[in-house]
């Protein structure tokens, strides 16, 4: 409807311009005739006037029958609004990515701190139990002249406790739905755990292993379960790594 009104307005203006041109041509012809000009001089003017009239009318017809103009291009404001919306989406996506990264980093740091505190607590409990066990073995040694052999349950519990803070097991998963894989960390212990390892072997494992009575051997029940087999494997690996480290130190000297 807007294009039709514009086209009609354009035709009206062209008709007014053509009428004004015709009126000007006629007034010029009349002035020449009144001034005593000959017929030969007026003929070209009349032909010019008629020619201009025909050209104007033809131009009007052509404009009327021409195809309507193309649709106007979208305003610049619409493109700017779309660009702003895209920029805002980009900013929100970046903010979400930064928030997710911050949460992941904080989760890793908190898990490390909590694990470190739990290990320190278990070290304190282990030291208390070991000191009580050594005191009990000393008392029995003085009274009965026999070596104290800890129960198998005590040896299993304290060995598991030692492996927890000295050689932890990491659970690896590529994605939430993937299969859980157990990965043992390096079996090289810290210097502060070497003395605990020596006491564990001396007062908990060796007394039962060195006896002929199999009921006192703390390692035999471990082979009946998956957790016990993994525990025995860690203990043997620690023994091998400790001997290798000792030989390396001797060769270095």
Helices and strands as residue ranges (DSSP letters): H 2-34, H 39-65, H 76-144, H 152-166, E 169-172, E 181-184, H 191-200, I 201-205, H 206-209, G 214-216, G 221-224, H 226-252
